[in-house]
Amino acid sequence: MSDAYAKLERLIDFPALVDFRIIVIAQDNEALDKIYKACEEIEAGSVKKVTAPARKSRNGQYLSYTVPVHIKSPKHLRTVYEKVGALSCVKHIM
């Protein structure tokens, strides 16, 4: 995954507002709150309010959110991927 991070770091001019698409387990009613909390622990005030409605998967097992986060540096970007991706409710982050 380090090659993917290196490519992203070259493509993004920091600081930048990055829209993360995060797929979570639909049964976890607190998934979005957990994502907000994880982002706030990394950098206070960096996560912006999700304005688009969640999209349901075809079978209803998962929800997809677009979460805008103000990313200050390549290290911050990597930390968001690692911390949010490690949450038990998160299936995938891109």
N, CA, C and O atoms as a CHARMM CRD file, in Angstrom:
* protein
*
  376
    1    1 MET  N      0.82000  -1.19400   0.00000 PROA 1      0.00000
    2    1 MET  CA     0.00000   0.00000   0.00000 PROA 1      0.00000
    3    1 MET  C      0.86000   1.25200   0.00000 PROA 1      0.00000
    4    1 MET  O      0.35200   2.34000  -0.27000 PROA 1      0.00000
    5    2 SER  N      2.13400   1.13000   0.29200 PROA 2      0.00000
    6    2 SER  CA     2.98700   2.31100   0.34600 PROA 2      0.00000
    7    2 SER  C      3.10200   2.98500  -1.01300 PROA 2      0.00000
    8    2 SER  O      3.23200   4.20700  -1.08100 PROA 2      0.00000
    9    3 ASP  N      3.05800   2.20800  -2.10500 PROA 3      0.00000
   10    3 ASP  CA     3.08000   2.80300  -3.44300 PROA 3      0.00000
   11    3 ASP  C      1.82700   3.63300  -3.68900 PROA 3      0.00000
   12    3 ASP  O      1.89200   4.68900  -4.31800 PROA 3      0.00000
   13    4 ALA  N      0.69200   3.15800  -3.19600 PROA 4      0.00000
   14    4 ALA  CA    -0.55900   3.89600  -3.35200 PROA 4      0.00000
   15    4 ALA  C     -0.50400   5.21000  -2.58300 PROA 4      0.00000
   16    4 ALA  O     -0.96000   6.23800  -3.08300 PROA 4      0.00000
   17    5 TYR  N      0.05100   5.18800  -1.37000 PROA 5      0.00000
   18    5 TYR  CA     0.19500   6.41400  -0.58500 PROA 5      0.00000
   19    5 TYR  C      1.13000   7.39300  -1.28900 PROA 5      0.00000
   20    5 TYR  O      0.84900   8.59000  -1.35500 PROA 5      0.00000
   21    6 ALA  N      2.22800   6.88800  -1.80700 PROA 6      0.00000
   22    6 ALA  CA     3.18700   7.75900  -2.48800 PROA 6      0.00000
   23    6 ALA  C      2.53600   8.42200  -3.69800 PROA 6      0.00000
   24    6 ALA  O      2.76600   9.60400  -3.95400 PROA 6      0.00000
   25    7 LYS  N      1.73300   7.67700  -4.43800 PROA 7      0.00000
   26    7 LYS  CA     1.04000   8.23000  -5.59500 PROA 7      0.00000
   27    7 LYS  C      0.04200   9.30500  -5.16900 PROA 7      0.00000
   28    7 LYS  O     -0.02700  10.37300  -5.77700 PROA 7      0.00000
   29    8 LEU  N     -0.72900   9.01700  -4.12100 PROA 8      0.00000
   30    8 LEU  CA    -1.68600   9.99800  -3.60800 PROA 8      0.00000
   31    8 LEU  C     -0.98200  11.27100  -3.14900 PROA 8      0.00000
   32    8 LEU  O     -1.44300  12.37900  -3.42400 PROA 8      0.00000
   33    9 GLU  N      0.13100  11.10300  -2.45300 PROA 9      0.00000
   34    9 GLU  CA     0.85800  12.24900  -1.93800 PROA 9      0.00000
   35    9 GLU  C      1.37200  13.14500  -3.05900 PROA 9      0.00000
   36    9 GLU  O      1.45800  14.36100  -2.89000 PROA 9      0.00000
   37   10 ARG  N      1.71400  12.55600  -4.20000 PROA 10     0.00000
   38   10 ARG  CA     2.16200  13.35100  -5.34300 PROA 10     0.00000
   39   10 ARG  C      1.00100  14.05200  -6.03400 PROA 10     0.00000
   40   10 ARG  O      1.18000  15.13000  -6.60200 PROA 10     0.00000
   41   11 LEU  N     -0.17800  13.46100  -5.99200 PROA 11     0.00000
   42   11 LEU  CA    -1.33900  14.01300  -6.69200 PROA 11     0.00000
   43   11 LEU  C     -2.05200  15.12200  -5.92200 PROA 11     0.00000
   44   11 LEU  O     -2.73200  15.95200  -6.52500 PROA 11     0.00000
   45   12 ILE  N     -1.90700  15.14500  -4.61400 PROA 12     0.00000
   46   12 ILE  CA    -2.64700  16.09700  -3.78500 PROA 12     0.00000
   47   12 ILE  C     -1.74100  17.24700  -3.37500 PROA 12     0.00000
   48   12 ILE  O     -0.61700  17.03600  -2.92000 PROA 12     0.00000
   49   13 ASP  N     -2.24500  18.47400  -3.54300 PROA 13     0.00000
   50   13 ASP  CA    -1.56400  19.65700  -3.02300 PROA 13     0.00000
   51   13 ASP  C     -2.10300  19.90700  -1.62100 PROA 13     0.00000
   52   13 ASP  O     -3.28100  20.21700  -1.44500 PROA 13     0.00000
   53   14 PHE  N     -1.23900  19.77200  -0.63600 PROA 14     0.00000
   54   14 PHE  CA    -1.64500  19.93000   0.75500 PROA 14     0.00000
   55   14 PHE  C     -1.52200  21.38000   1.17900 PROA 14     0.00000
   56   14 PHE  O     -0.60300  22.06200   0.72500 PROA 14     0.00000
   57   15 PRO  N     -2.39700  21.87500   2.02000 PROA 15     0.00000
   58   15 PRO  CA    -3.60300  21.26300   2.57400 PROA 15     0.00000
   59   15 PRO  C     -4.69700  21.15500   1.51700 PROA 15     0.00000
   60   15 PRO  O     -4.72300  21.91800   0.55100 PROA 15     0.00000
   61   16 ALA  N     -5.59700  20.19700   1.71600 PROA 16     0.00000
   62   16 ALA  CA    -6.66400  19.94700   0.74500 PROA 16     0.00000
   63   16 ALA  C     -7.88900  19.35400   1.44400 PROA 16     0.00000
   64   16 ALA  O     -7.78200  18.71100   2.48800 PROA 16     0.00000
   65   17 LEU  N     -9.04100  19.58700   0.84400 PROA 17     0.00000
   66   17 LEU  CA   -10.27000  18.95800   1.31900 PROA 17     0.00000
   67   17 LEU  C    -10.43900  17.67200   0.52000 PROA 17     0.00000
   68   17 LEU  O    -10.60500  17.70300  -0.69900 PROA 17     0.00000
   69   18 VAL  N    -10.39500  16.55200   1.21400 PROA 18     0.00000
   70   18 VAL  CA   -10.46500  15.23700   0.57200 PROA 18     0.00000
   71   18 VAL  C    -11.78400  14.57700   0.94600 PROA 18     0.00000
   72   18 VAL  O    -12.13400  14.49400   2.12300 PROA 18     0.00000
   73   19 ASP  N    -12.51400  14.10800  -0.06400 PROA 19     0.00000
   74   19 ASP  CA   -13.75900  13.37300   0.16100 PROA 19     0.00000
   75   19 ASP  C    -13.43700  11.88100   0.23300 PROA 19     0.00000
   76   19 ASP  O    -13.06900  11.26400  -0.76600 PROA 19     0.00000
   77   20 PHE  N    -13.58100  11.31800   1.42100 PROA 20     0.00000
   78   20 PHE  CA   -13.36200   9.88600   1.61700 PROA 20     0.00000
   79   20 PHE  C    -14.68500   9.17400   1.43800 PROA 20     0.00000
   80   20 PHE  O    -15.69200   9.57400   2.02100 PROA 20     0.00000
   81   21 ARG  N    -14.69000   8.12600   0.63900 PROA 21     0.00000
   82   21 ARG  CA   -15.87500   7.28300   0.53000 PROA 21     0.00000
   83   21 ARG  C    -15.66600   6.13600   1.50500 PROA 21     0.00000
   84   21 ARG  O    -14.71900   5.35900   1.38300 PROA 21     0.00000
   85   22 ILE  N    -16.56800   6.04600   2.47200 PROA 22     0.00000
   86   22 ILE  CA   -16.41200   5.06500   3.54300 PROA 22     0.00000
   87   22 ILE  C    -17.63300   4.15700   3.56400 PROA 22     0.00000
   88   22 ILE  O    -18.76700   4.62200   3.67600 PROA 22     0.00000
   89   23 ILE  N    -17.38600   2.86400   3.45500 PROA 23     0.00000
   90   23 ILE  CA   -18.45700   1.87100   3.46700 PROA 23     0.00000
   91   23 ILE  C    -18.48800   1.23700   4.84800 PROA 23     0.00000
   92   23 ILE  O    -17.48100   0.72700   5.34000 PROA 23     0.00000
   93   24 VAL  N    -19.67500   1.28100   5.46900 PROA 24     0.00000
   94   24 VAL  CA   -19.83900   0.77400   6.83700 PROA 24     0.00000
   95   24 VAL  C    -20.93300  -0.28600   6.88800 PROA 24     0.00000
   96   24 VAL  O    -21.74100  -0.41600   5.96800 PROA 24     0.00000
   97   25 ILE  N    -20.94000  -1.03300   7.97500 PROA 25     0.00000
   98   25 ILE  CA   -21.97400  -2.03700   8.20800 PROA 25     0.00000
   99   25 ILE  C    -23.26000  -1.28800   8.56500 PROA 25     0.00000
  100   25 ILE  O    -23.26500  -0.45900   9.47500 PROA 25     0.00000
  101   26 ALA  N    -24.34400  -1.57800   7.85300 PROA 26     0.00000
  102   26 ALA  CA   -25.60400  -0.84500   8.01600 PROA 26     0.00000
  103   26 ALA  C    -26.21600  -1.01600   9.39900 PROA 26     0.00000
  104   26 ALA  O    -26.89300  -0.10800   9.88200 PROA 26     0.00000
  105   27 GLN  N    -25.99700  -2.14200  10.04100 PROA 27     0.00000
  106   27 GLN  CA   -26.60400  -2.38900  11.34700 PROA 27     0.00000
  107   27 GLN  C    -25.97500  -1.56000  12.46400 PROA 27     0.00000
  108   27 GLN  O    -26.55800  -1.44100  13.54200 PROA 27     0.00000
  109   28 ASP  N    -24.80100  -0.98900  12.22500 PROA 28     0.00000
  110   28 ASP  CA   -24.14500  -0.16400  13.24100 PROA 28     0.00000
  111   28 ASP  C    -24.66900   1.26600  13.13200 PROA 28     0.00000
  112   28 ASP  O    -24.21900   2.04000  12.28600 PROA 28     0.00000
  113   29 ASN  N    -25.62000   1.60500  13.99300 PROA 29     0.00000
  114   29 ASN  CA   -26.26500   2.91700  13.94200 PROA 29     0.00000
  115   29 ASN  C    -25.33800   4.06000  14.34200 PROA 29     0.00000
  116   29 ASN  O    -25.64900   5.22200  14.08000 PROA 29     0.00000
  117   30 GLU  N    -24.22400   3.75500  14.96300 PROA 30     0.00000
  118   30 GLU  CA   -23.29100   4.78100  15.41400 PROA 30     0.00000
  119   30 GLU  C    -22.04100   4.86400  14.54400 PROA 30     0.00000
  120   30 GLU  O    -21.06400   5.49700  14.94400 PROA 30     0.00000
  121   31 ALA  N    -22.04500   4.24900  13.38000 PROA 31     0.00000
  122   31 ALA  CA   -20.85700   4.19500  12.52700 PROA 31     0.00000
  123   31 ALA  C    -20.35200   5.58400  12.14800 PROA 31     0.00000
  124   31 ALA  O    -19.15200   5.84800  12.23400 PROA 31     0.00000
  125   32 LEU  N    -21.24800   6.46800  11.73300 PROA 32     0.00000
  126   32 LEU  CA   -20.83000   7.80600  11.32400 PROA 32     0.00000
  127   32 LEU  C    -20.25100   8.57700  12.50900 PROA 32     0.00000
  128   32 LEU  O    -19.28000   9.31600  12.34700 PROA 32     0.00000
  129   33 ASP  N    -20.83100   8.41600  13.68700 PROA 33     0.00000
  130   33 ASP  CA   -20.29200   9.05900  14.89600 PROA 33     0.00000
  131   33 ASP  C    -18.88800   8.54600  15.21400 PROA 33     0.00000
  132   33 ASP  O    -18.01700   9.31700  15.61600 PROA 33     0.00000
  133   34 LYS  N    -18.67400   7.25300  15.03400 PROA 34     0.00000
  134   34 LYS  CA   -17.35200   6.66600  15.28600 PROA 34     0.00000
  135   34 LYS  C    -16.32100   7.21900  14.30200 PROA 34     0.00000
  136   34 LYS  O    -15.17500   7.46700  14.67500 PROA 34     0.00000
  137   35 ILE  N    -16.73100   7.41000  13.04700 PROA 35     0.00000
  138   35 ILE  CA   -15.83400   7.97400  12.03100 PROA 35     0.00000
  139   35 ILE  C    -15.47600   9.40700  12.39600 PROA 35     0.00000
  140   35 ILE  O    -14.30800   9.79200  12.34900 PROA 35     0.00000
  141   36 TYR  N    -16.49500  10.20500  12.76300 PROA 36     0.00000
  142   36 TYR  CA   -16.24700  11.58400  13.19100 PROA 36     0.00000
  143   36 TYR  C    -15.26100  11.62600  14.36200 PROA 36     0.00000
  144   36 TYR  O    -14.31100  12.40900  14.35800 PROA 36     0.00000
  145   37 LYS  N    -15.49600  10.78800  15.34600 PROA 37     0.00000
  146   37 LYS  CA   -14.65900  10.77200  16.54800 PROA 37     0.00000
  147   37 LYS  C    -13.21100  10.42400  16.19200 PROA 37     0.00000
  148   37 LYS  O    -12.28100  11.06000  16.68700 PROA 37     0.00000
  149   38 ALA  N    -13.01900   9.41500  15.33500 PROA 38     0.00000
  150   38 ALA  CA   -11.66900   9.01600  14.93500 PROA 38     0.00000
  151   38 ALA  C    -10.95500  10.15700  14.20700 PROA 38     0.00000
  152   38 ALA  O     -9.77400  10.40400  14.45200 PROA 38     0.00000
  153   39 CYS  N    -11.66000  10.84900  13.32000 PROA 39     0.00000
  154   39 CYS  CA   -11.06200  11.96700  12.58000 PROA 39     0.00000
  155   39 CYS  C    -10.72900  13.13200  13.50700 PROA 39     0.00000
  156   39 CYS  O     -9.70100  13.78900  13.34300 PROA 39     0.00000
  157   40 GLU  N    -11.59600  13.38300  14.47600 PROA 40     0.00000
  158   40 GLU  CA   -11.36400  14.47000  15.42800 PROA 40     0.00000
  159   40 GLU  C    -10.18100  14.16900  16.33900 PROA 40     0.00000
  160   40 GLU  O     -9.46500  15.08500  16.74400 PROA 40     0.00000
  161   41 GLU  N     -9.96500  12.89100  16.66800 PROA 41     0.00000
  162   41 GLU  CA    -8.81800  12.50800  17.48700 PROA 41     0.00000
  163   41 GLU  C     -7.50900  12.74300  16.73700 PROA 41     0.00000
  164   41 GLU  O     -6.48700  13.05900  17.34500 PROA 41     0.00000
  165   42 ILE  N     -7.54600  12.58900  15.42700 PROA 42     0.00000
  166   42 ILE  CA    -6.35600  12.79600  14.60700 PROA 42     0.00000
  167   42 ILE  C     -6.04400  14.28900  14.49700 PROA 42     0.00000
  168   42 ILE  O     -4.91700  14.72000  14.73900 PROA 42     0.00000
  169   43 GLU  N     -7.05100  15.06200  14.13000 PROA 43     0.00000
  170   43 GLU  CA    -6.88700  16.50900  13.95100 PROA 43     0.00000
  171   43 GLU  C     -8.22100  17.18000  14.25200 PROA 43     0.00000
  172   43 GLU  O     -9.17500  17.03600  13.48800 PROA 43     0.00000
  173   44 ALA  N     -8.29200  17.90100  15.34400 PROA 44     0.00000
  174   44 ALA  CA    -9.54000  18.55900  15.74400 PROA 44     0.00000
  175   44 ALA  C    -10.00000  19.55200  14.68100 PROA 44     0.00000
  176   44 ALA  O     -9.21200  20.34600  14.16800 PROA 44     0.00000
  177   45 GLY  N    -11.28500  19.49100  14.36400 PROA 45     0.00000
  178   45 GLY  CA   -11.87800  20.40900  13.39200 PROA 45     0.00000
  179   45 GLY  C    -11.63200  20.06700  11.93500 PROA 45     0.00000
  180   45 GLY  O    -11.99500  20.84100  11.04900 PROA 45     0.00000
  181   46 SER  N    -11.02400  18.92700  11.67300 PROA 46     0.00000
  182   46 SER  CA   -10.68500  18.58900  10.28900 PROA 46     0.00000
  183   46 SER  C    -11.84900  17.97800   9.50800 PROA 46     0.00000
  184   46 SER  O    -11.94300  18.15200   8.29300 PROA 46     0.00000
  185   47 VAL  N    -12.72700  17.27100  10.19900 PROA 47     0.00000
  186   47 VAL  CA   -13.83400  16.61500   9.50000 PROA 47     0.00000
  187   47 VAL  C    -14.97900  17.60500   9.31900 PROA 47     0.00000
  188   47 VAL  O    -15.35000  18.32400  10.24700 PROA 47     0.00000
  189   48 LYS  N    -15.52700  17.62800   8.12100 PROA 48     0.00000
  190   48 LYS  CA   -16.65000  18.50800   7.79800 PROA 48     0.00000
  191   48 LYS  C    -17.93800  17.69600   7.85000 PROA 48     0.00000
  192   48 LYS  O    -17.90400  16.46500   7.82300 PROA 48     0.00000
  193   49 LYS  N    -19.05900  18.37800   7.92400 PROA 49     0.00000
  194   49 LYS  CA   -20.35500  17.70700   8.02600 PROA 49     0.00000
  195   49 LYS  C    -20.69200  16.97300   6.72500 PROA 49     0.00000
  196   49 LYS  O    -20.50600  17.50400   5.63100 PROA 49     0.00000
  197   50 VAL  N    -21.18600  15.75600   6.86600 PROA 50     0.00000
  198   50 VAL  CA   -21.64300  14.97100   5.71400 PROA 50     0.00000
  199   50 VAL  C    -22.99500  15.53200   5.29500 PROA 50     0.00000
  200   50 VAL  O    -23.93600  15.54200   6.08900 PROA 50     0.00000
  201   51 THR  N    -23.09700  16.00000   4.04800 PROA 51     0.00000
  202   51 THR  CA   -24.34500  16.60100   3.57900 PROA 51     0.00000
  203   51 THR  C    -25.13500  15.67100   2.66100 PROA 51     0.00000
  204   51 THR  O    -26.35800  15.77900   2.56600 PROA 51     0.00000
  205   52 ALA  N    -24.44500  14.76800   1.99300 PROA 52     0.00000
  206   52 ALA  CA   -25.12400  13.83600   1.08500 PROA 52     0.00000
  207   52 ALA  C    -25.70900  12.67300   1.89500 PROA 52     0.00000
  208   52 ALA  O    -25.10300  12.23000   2.87000 PROA 52     0.00000
  209   53 PRO  N    -26.87000  12.18400   1.49700 PROA 53     0.00000
  210   53 PRO  CA   -27.44500  11.04200   2.21100 PROA 53     0.00000
  211   53 PRO  C    -26.61300   9.77200   1.98500 PROA 53     0.00000
  212   53 PRO  O    -25.92800   9.63500   0.97200 PROA 53     0.00000
  213   54 ALA  N    -26.68700   8.86600   2.93300 PROA 54     0.00000
  214   54 ALA  CA   -25.98700   7.59100   2.79600 PROA 54     0.00000
  215   54 ALA  C    -26.60300   6.80100   1.65500 PROA 54     0.00000
  216   54 ALA  O    -27.80800   6.86700   1.41200 PROA 54     0.00000
  217   55 ARG  N    -25.75800   6.05300   0.96000 PROA 55     0.00000
  218   55 ARG  CA   -26.24900   5.17500  -0.10000 PROA 55     0.00000
  219   55 ARG  C    -26.22100   3.74200   0.40900 PROA 55     0.00000
  220   55 ARG  O    -25.21500   3.28500   0.95200 PROA 55     0.00000
  221   56 LYS  N    -27.32900   3.04000   0.22900 PROA 56     0.00000
  222   56 LYS  CA   -27.45300   1.65000   0.66000 PROA 56     0.00000
  223   56 LYS  C    -26.91900   0.71600  -0.41400 PROA 56     0.00000
  224   56 LYS  O    -27.05500   0.97400  -1.61000 PROA 56     0.00000
  225   57 SER  N    -26.30700  -0.37900   0.03600 PROA 57     0.00000
  226   57 SER  CA   -25.88300  -1.40300  -0.92000 PROA 57     0.00000
  227   57 SER  C    -27.11500  -2.12400  -1.45300 PROA 57     0.00000
  228   57 SER  O    -28.20600  -2.00300  -0.89600 PROA 57     0.00000
  229   58 ARG  N    -26.93600  -2.85600  -2.50700 PROA 58     0.00000
  230   58 ARG  CA   -28.05400  -3.53900  -3.15400 PROA 58     0.00000
  231   58 ARG  C    -28.81700  -4.44600  -2.20500 PROA 58     0.00000
  232   58 ARG  O    -30.04600  -4.49900  -2.24500 PROA 58     0.00000
  233   59 ASN  N    -28.09300  -5.16000  -1.35100 PROA 59     0.00000
  234   59 ASN  CA   -28.76000  -6.07500  -0.42000 PROA 59     0.00000
  235   59 ASN  C    -29.03700  -5.44400   0.94800 PROA 59     0.00000
  236   59 ASN  O    -29.58700  -6.10100   1.83200 PROA 59     0.00000
  237   60 GLY  N    -28.65700  -4.16700   1.12900 PROA 60     0.00000
  238   60 GLY  CA   -28.95500  -3.45600   2.36100 PROA 60     0.00000
  239   60 GLY  C    -28.02200  -3.73800   3.52200 PROA 60     0.00000
  240   60 GLY  O    -28.26500  -3.26400   4.63200 PROA 60     0.00000
  241   61 GLN  N    -26.95700  -4.50200   3.29600 PROA 61     0.00000
  242   61 GLN  CA   -26.02100  -4.84900   4.35700 PROA 61     0.00000
  243   61 GLN  C    -25.08800  -3.70400   4.72300 PROA 61     0.00000
  244   61 GLN  O    -24.63000  -3.61300   5.86200 PROA 61     0.00000
  245   62 TYR  N    -24.80100  -2.82000   3.74800 PROA 62     0.00000
  246   62 TYR  CA   -23.81200  -1.76700   3.94200 PROA 62     0.00000
  247   62 TYR  C    -24.37400  -0.39900   3.56500 PROA 62     0.00000
  248   62 TYR  O    -25.31400  -0.28400   2.77800 PROA 62     0.00000
  249   63 LEU  N    -23.76900   0.63400   4.15100 PROA 63     0.00000
  250   63 LEU  CA   -24.07000   2.01600   3.80100 PROA 63     0.00000
  251   63 LEU  C    -22.77100   2.67200   3.35900 PROA 63     0.00000
  252   63 LEU  O    -21.70000   2.36200   3.88100 PROA 63     0.00000
  253   64 SER  N    -22.87400   3.57600   2.39900 PROA 64     0.00000
  254   64 SER  CA   -21.71000   4.29300   1.90000 PROA 64     0.00000
  255   64 SER  C    -21.89100   5.78000   2.18500 PROA 64     0.00000
  256   64 SER  O    -22.91100   6.37300   1.83400 PROA 64     0.00000
  257   65 TYR  N    -20.88900   6.36900   2.82400 PROA 65     0.00000
  258   65 TYR  CA   -20.89800   7.79700   3.12800 PROA 65     0.00000
  259   65 TYR  C    -19.74000   8.47500   2.41700 PROA 65     0.00000
  260   65 TYR  O    -18.67600   7.88200   2.24300 PROA 65     0.00000
  261   66 THR  N    -19.95000   9.71400   2.00700 PROA 66     0.00000
  262   66 THR  CA   -18.86600  10.54500   1.50800 PROA 66     0.00000
  263   66 THR  C    -18.56500  11.54300   2.61900 PROA 66     0.00000
  264   66 THR  O    -19.37700  12.41400   2.93200 PROA 66     0.00000
  265   67 VAL  N    -17.37800  11.39600   3.20900 PROA 67     0.00000
  266   67 VAL  CA   -16.99600  12.20100   4.36800 PROA 67     0.00000
  267   67 VAL  C    -15.86900  13.16100   3.96600 PROA 67     0.00000
  268   67 VAL  O    -14.75900  12.71800   3.67400 PROA 67     0.00000
  269   68 PRO  N    -16.14600  14.47600   3.95000 PROA 68     0.00000
  270   68 PRO  CA   -15.09300  15.44400   3.62400 PROA 68     0.00000
  271   68 PRO  C    -14.20300  15.73100   4.83900 PROA 68     0.00000
  272   68 PRO  O    -14.68900  16.02000   5.93200 PROA 68     0.00000
  273   69 VAL  N    -12.89500  15.64200   4.61800 PROA 69     0.00000
  274   69 VAL  CA   -11.93100  15.88300   5.69000 PROA 69     0.00000
  275   69 VAL  C    -10.86300  16.83400   5.16400 PROA 69     0.00000
  276   69 VAL  O    -10.33200  16.63900   4.07100 PROA 69     0.00000
  277   70 HSD  N    -10.55200  17.86200   5.94700 PROA 70     0.00000
  278   70 HSD  CA    -9.49000  18.80400   5.58600 PROA 70     0.00000
  279   70 HSD  C     -8.16700  18.16200   5.98900 PROA 70     0.00000
  280   70 HSD  O     -7.86800  18.01800   7.17500 PROA 70     0.00000
  281   71 ILE  N     -7.38100  17.77800   4.98400 PROA 71     0.00000
  282   71 ILE  CA    -6.11200  17.08300   5.19800 PROA 71     0.00000
  283   71 ILE  C     -4.97100  18.08500   5.11200 PROA 71     0.00000
  284   71 ILE  O     -4.86300  18.83000   4.13900 PROA 71     0.00000
  285   72 LYS  N     -4.11700  18.10300   6.13600 PROA 72     0.00000
  286   72 LYS  CA    -3.05300  19.09800   6.20600 PROA 72     0.00000
  287   72 LYS  C     -1.71500  18.62000   5.64800 PROA 72     0.00000
  288   72 LYS  O     -0.90600  19.43200   5.19800 PROA 72     0.00000
  289   73 SER  N     -1.47600  17.30500   5.67500 PROA 73     0.00000
  290   73 SER  CA    -0.16600  16.79800   5.26000 PROA 73     0.00000
  291   73 SER  C     -0.29000  15.34700   4.80300 PROA 73     0.00000
  292   73 SER  O     -1.31200  14.70500   5.04500 PROA 73     0.00000
  293   74 PRO  N      0.74500  14.83000   4.14400 PROA 74     0.00000
  294   74 PRO  CA     0.72600  13.41800   3.76700 PROA 74     0.00000
  295   74 PRO  C      0.60300  12.48600   4.97700 PROA 74     0.00000
  296   74 PRO  O     -0.06200  11.45300   4.90200 PROA 74     0.00000
  297   75 LYS  N      1.23900  12.84800   6.07900 PROA 75     0.00000
  298   75 LYS  CA     1.14400  12.02900   7.30200 PROA 75     0.00000
  299   75 LYS  C     -0.30100  12.00200   7.81500 PROA 75     0.00000
  300   75 LYS  O     -0.79200  10.95900   8.24800 PROA 75     0.00000
  301   76 HSD  N     -0.96800  13.14100   7.76400 PROA 76     0.00000
  302   76 HSD  CA    -2.36700  13.23700   8.19700 PROA 76     0.00000
  303   76 HSD  C     -3.24100  12.32600   7.32300 PROA 76     0.00000
  304   76 HSD  O     -4.10800  11.61800   7.83600 PROA 76     0.00000
  305   77 LEU  N     -3.01300  12.34600   6.01600 PROA 77     0.00000
  306   77 LEU  CA    -3.76000  11.49800   5.08000 PROA 77     0.00000
  307   77 LEU  C     -3.59800  10.02500   5.43400 PROA 77     0.00000
  308   77 LEU  O     -4.57900   9.28700   5.51600 PROA 77     0.00000
  309   78 ARG  N     -2.38600   9.61500   5.63700 PROA 78     0.00000
  310   78 ARG  CA    -2.09800   8.21500   5.96400 PROA 78     0.00000
  311   78 ARG  C     -2.75500   7.81400   7.29000 PROA 78     0.00000
  312   78 ARG  O     -3.29200   6.71300   7.41400 PROA 78     0.00000
  313   79 THR  N     -2.70900   8.70500   8.26700 PROA 79     0.00000
  314   79 THR  CA    -3.29100   8.41700   9.57300 PROA 79     0.00000
  315   79 THR  C     -4.80400   8.25700   9.49100 PROA 79     0.00000
  316   79 THR  O     -5.37200   7.39200  10.15800 PROA 79     0.00000
  317   80 VAL  N     -5.46100   9.08400   8.67800 PROA 80     0.00000
  318   80 VAL  CA    -6.91400   8.94500   8.50300 PROA 80     0.00000
  319   80 VAL  C     -7.24200   7.57800   7.90900 PROA 80     0.00000
  320   80 VAL  O     -8.13200   6.88600   8.40300 PROA 80     0.00000
  321   81 TYR  N     -6.53400   7.18800   6.85800 PROA 81     0.00000
  322   81 TYR  CA    -6.77100   5.86900   6.25900 PROA 81     0.00000
  323   81 TYR  C     -6.57300   4.75700   7.29000 PROA 81     0.00000
  324   81 TYR  O     -7.38200   3.83200   7.36900 PROA 81     0.00000
  325   82 GLU  N     -5.51900   4.84300   8.06500 PROA 82     0.00000
  326   82 GLU  CA    -5.21400   3.78300   9.02400 PROA 82     0.00000
  327   82 GLU  C     -6.21500   3.73000  10.17400 PROA 82     0.00000
  328   82 GLU  O     -6.72800   2.65900  10.49800 PROA 82     0.00000
  329   83 LYS  N     -6.50200   4.88700  10.79800 PROA 83     0.00000
  330   83 LYS  CA    -7.38700   4.90200  11.98000 PROA 83     0.00000
  331   83 LYS  C     -8.84000   4.61700  11.62200 PROA 83     0.00000
  332   83 LYS  O     -9.50200   3.82600  12.29500 PROA 83     0.00000
  333   84 VAL  N     -9.33500   5.25000  10.57400 PROA 84     0.00000
  334   84 VAL  CA   -10.73300   5.03200  10.18600 PROA 84     0.00000
  335   84 VAL  C    -10.89100   3.61200   9.63400 PROA 84     0.00000
  336   84 VAL  O    -11.88100   2.93900   9.91800 PROA 84     0.00000
  337   85 GLY  N     -9.92400   3.16800   8.85400 PROA 85     0.00000
  338   85 GLY  CA    -9.98900   1.81600   8.29900 PROA 85     0.00000
  339   85 GLY  C     -9.93600   0.72900   9.35200 PROA 85     0.00000
  340   85 GLY  O    -10.39800  -0.38500   9.10900 PROA 85     0.00000
  341   86 ALA  N     -9.38400   1.02900  10.51600 PROA 86     0.00000
  342   86 ALA  CA    -9.27500   0.04800  11.59900 PROA 86     0.00000
  343   86 ALA  C    -10.54300  -0.06600  12.43500 PROA 86     0.00000
  344   86 ALA  O    -10.65700  -0.98200  13.25000 PROA 86     0.00000
  345   87 LEU  N    -11.49300   0.83800  12.25300 PROA 87     0.00000
  346   87 LEU  CA   -12.74800   0.76600  13.01200 PROA 87     0.00000
  347   87 LEU  C    -13.51000  -0.50300  12.64700 PROA 87     0.00000
  348   87 LEU  O    -13.55600  -0.88900  11.48000 PROA 87     0.00000
  349   88 SER  N    -14.09800  -1.13900  13.62700 PROA 88     0.00000
  350   88 SER  CA   -14.79600  -2.41000  13.39000 PROA 88     0.00000
  351   88 SER  C    -16.02500  -2.24900  12.48800 PROA 88     0.00000
  352   88 SER  O    -16.42700  -3.20400  11.82300 PROA 88     0.00000
  353   89 CYS  N    -16.61500  -1.07200  12.46000 PROA 89     0.00000
  354   89 CYS  CA   -17.81200  -0.84800  11.64600 PROA 89     0.00000
  355   89 CYS  C    -17.47600  -0.53100  10.18900 PROA 89     0.00000
  356   89 CYS  O    -18.35900  -0.57400   9.33200 PROA 89     0.00000
  357   90 VAL  N    -16.22500  -0.21600   9.90000 PROA 90     0.00000
  358   90 VAL  CA   -15.82000   0.18800   8.54800 PROA 90     0.00000
  359   90 VAL  C    -15.39600  -1.03500   7.75400 PROA 90     0.00000
  360   90 VAL  O    -14.51700  -1.79300   8.16500 PROA 90     0.00000
  361   91 LYS  N    -16.03700  -1.21000   6.61100 PROA 91     0.00000
  362   91 LYS  CA   -15.71900  -2.31300   5.70800 PROA 91     0.00000
  363   91 LYS  C    -14.62500  -1.90400   4.72100 PROA 91     0.00000
  364   91 LYS  O    -13.75100  -2.70000   4.37700 PROA 91     0.00000
  365   92 HSD  N    -14.69200  -0.62000   4.26300 PROA 92     0.00000
  366   92 HSD  CA   -13.74500  -0.14300   3.24800 PROA 92     0.00000
  367   92 HSD  C    -13.68100   1.37500   3.27900 PROA 92     0.00000
  368   92 HSD  O    -14.68900   2.04300   3.51100 PROA 92     0.00000
  369   93 ILE  N    -12.49600   1.91400   3.04600 PROA 93     0.00000
  370   93 ILE  CA   -12.32000   3.35700   2.92600 PROA 93     0.00000
  371   93 ILE  C    -11.50500   3.63500   1.66800 PROA 93     0.00000
  372   93 ILE  O    -10.46900   3.01900   1.41900 PROA 93     0.00000
  373   94 MET  N    -12.01000   4.58100   0.88900 PROA 94     0.00000
  374   94 MET  CA   -11.26400   4.96400  -0.32000 PROA 94     0.00000
  375   94 MET  C    -11.33200   6.44800  -0.52800 PROA 94     0.00000
  376   94 MET  O    -10.76600   6.96300  -1.49200 PROA 94     0.00000
